[in-house]
Amino acid sequence: MARSCQRRSPTVAVLLACALMTAAACSSAQAPVQPRADLTLFEGARLITMDAAGTIEDAAFLVERDTIVQVGRRGEVTAPPEATRVDLSGKTVMPAIINAHSHLGYRRGASFTAENYTRENILDHLNRLAYHGVAAVMSMGAERPLGYALRNELRKSPVPDTPLFLTAGQGLAMPNGGPAPPLRDAPYGVSTPAEARKAVQELRDKQIDRYVKIWVDDRGGMVKKLPRDVYAAAIEEAHAQGLLTVTHTFELADVKEIVKAGIDGLAHPPWRSGAALDEETVALFKERPNLFVILTLWSTRNDIYGRRPVWIDDPLLRETFTPAEIAMLENPATPEDARARWQGGVVPRGVQALKAVGVRFGLGDDSGATNGGFYFGVASHLEMASMVEAGLTPAEALAAATRNSAEILGLSRLGTVAPGKSADFIVLDANPLDDINNTRRIAAVYLRGAAVNRAALRERWTGRSTASR
Ligand SMILES: [Zn+2]
């Protein structure tokens, strides 16, 4: 009724209504309604909620400050007249992405050094993730002291255009036997069960986010592999301290042992050696339905494609990368080699075998480490495309990238678009359930209820001023 008083010339009904109100109420109703910046009704989009509500056509959702307060079909969601209205007709909305495996700080363009690990560089990586619709990122091991400090600072006072920054801290590995340089010296080097327990206790004191990262990998015989009694002690101590554990382990024999030792999840799929999942592994996964696998297919992306991936030509890549950086994404092998590798089919077969036993998939892309490159943000989109190429449905890839990864990281306010959740979502120009490559047709990104200033970020990175978007 207040809207009627404001918008239309007075009719008998309105005059009657006004007469029934107090004088003060009617005069305030007649004054122009000041839209509230902290209350916004988004209307008209196809909404992929990723929760029990499914996909809602011609949806509406109301956001108050940083929180989604109502979700439904247009007309069912009630908003006061002072709510700001945003018309999203023709658009598709999905929850923002949760990247469960990245490494911030070490990359700066083509440069990959420990000297790059600065506050400014980590913030730049966070901006790049936000630009591409990432709401939270787990820096999965190899953190340095400055990273902990910045995590603490951002947790206390979040800054715009950055996702939630989580860290697994340093992680632990054999002395000088962890990740490839320049991350190599960051983890705790441990070679006895007692050292492993002490490292876990220190990580607890540093208030790492949820996971102790454990490297079990001999790097093709180049380094000594972490022994079973050492990682078993680390897992047991982590659980005693209320923490979970995730591992970098590729060889199937090691995967079986570390699963039996109680690991909570795999930071990569278990098939560097190309071994097919055997019955014993399948049985282990069946026994442990909460065991998860973060599909970092990105690092073996070119083994999935028997042809040039369509994303090489994607306009989104050209928004933040140089032609030389994009060219580095191409398969360095000849097309014949690519086809031969694909026909081996190790990666798609592995994904489908894990899917068949109902393994819970999360999304990671290892961006910032050796294989992940400098492709912060965009790599998560290419990861989703790779998941579908390897045999997941678009809906399964979206679930891995949003709801599942939020659950894996224990982020109860992220991963779906639903009442009570943080208002973190991506507005797309096309439907990713039709074609997963549409996740890259980004019209806008909202984090904690605020639009990410993508035009300003793009201008900063490219030096070019462009139309807003
Ligand atoms: Zn990694």
Boltz pocket constraint, residues with backbone or C-beta under 6 A from the ligand:
constraints:
  - pocket:
      binder: B
      contacts: [[A, 101], [A, 102], [A, 103], [A, 140], [A, 366], [A, 369]]
      max_distance: 6.0
